[in-house]
Amino acid sequence: MKHSFIAILVVLASFSLTAGAQTSAPGEPALPGISGTPVPASTSAPAGQNIFLGGVPTGKVQPDVMPLGLMNAIDRGLKYNLGVLVAQEGTRAARGERWKALSDLLPHVTTGTSEVREQVNLAAFGFAGLPGFPQIVGPFSVFDTRAYFSQTILDFHALGRMRQESALTRAANYSYQDARDIVVLVCANLYLQSVADGSRVQAAEVQVKTAQALYDRAEDMHKAGVVPSIDVLRAQVELEAQQQRLIYYRNEFEKQKLTLARAVGLPVGQEFRLTDSIPYTPMPPLSLDRAVERAYASRADYQAAQELLRAAEAARRAARGDALPSLHFNSDYGDIGNAPGQSHGTFTVTATLKIPLFQGGKVHGEMLQADAMVAQRQSELEDLRARIAYEVRTAFMDLKSSGDRVKVAQSARGLARDEVQQAQDRFSAGVVSSIEVVQAQDALATADENYISSLYTYNVAKASLARSLGIAEKSYKQFIGEGGQ
């Protein structure tokens, strides 16, 4: 069987959920790992690359900094992301295969015109020395113009192959829709990751300002003889540690923006800024059982797997058709003579009944292959059905867990800010050393990171749920919330 779009199906069937832990900057307190977003892995992309992280740069570079919102990024990704473009071309290739299979059942009409100048040696054909016949005939001319018509009347193999390619075409269309859902998830994840990295930069800038104020205050108090030099040194170490973190986060932020720009097809070198902050918004109410049923009805990859099973069954019928009789009709009509003005109409009509008797085990081998493919597609369909239920349930658990984490992290961040303020006041009053202030600042940095990471994880969990339901493209605005408008 020919599967011209098999690369796209492998891309869409083989994507898995991967966890990406946040990397700690030099001098940054160790933080618990944060689960990353599902990013599909592509086996058809070059080694070390993911087809859905690529894009086709489109448009001219604007001199001004371009504003880019979440919905704008997703819309561009649906147009210029490499994964969706490859899937789109896969559907066109599948339609081409279907037309090729359909051509075996449609009428074929051709025409041809020939004019021949010929001389024949009859002796070469065993007619030498016949009384009254010359050995050399000609030269003479033969002019022939003719139309040829052929039509398959009954061919079970061709009929089964046409049904197989029709099912494969429908599967390719569903795979294209699934690719669009994946692009929505990937673009949303990259945008949310960029927003999270931008928030880390802002938090690190605040930490640098706070550390700078502590260092200036410690130096002034040391000059006044209020605190020892160790407090000044400790404040300076803290300041440089926070500066290191800021440098690291700025670099990560710029790299993440480059990844986003590539996936949504921005022109190379185009400067842009993120316009959406994506705050916490509650998830619309949805029951688990209803979500699973909705996923079965909406997931394009599940529908594509069903079509692949139908295609395998049609291929089995086509293989069986090789052992059945077939009926074909052929005819031609034209003029033949010595010259165009000296010709006469002739025609031929032929009906051919082909009955296979023995084909050396060819049909048996094709049936074995077709049966194996049907069994494989059936197993893949059942596995995908179970995986859909697993993904929906996992998305629900991640959504609840990350939502609870956001609330706890938000409270912890408020408490950490109060702790820093009280530690600074106590240090200024000479009640404590700078150790307490440094510890409070480190606690605030951890609280900020936990809040940023939990908010990012929560928003990605919403996008992942939309993807697991098969409605990412249709309902991503509703799932992301007002912050993504």
MOWO-V353287 format. One record per helix or strand of 3 or more residues. SS is the DSSP state (@ for helix, = for strand). FROM is the first residue (numbers start at 1). LEN is the number of residues. If there is no record, write none. Layout:
BEGIN
<<SS:FROM:LEN> <SS:FROM:LEN>>
END
This chain:
BEGIN
<<@:6:8> <@:51:3> <=:66:3> <@:70:11> <@:82:22> <=:108:14> <@:122:4> <=:136:19> <@:156:68> <@:229:35> <=:272:3> <@:288:11> <@:300:22> <=:326:12> <=:343:12> <@:362:67> <@:434:36> <@:472:9> <@:482:3>>
END
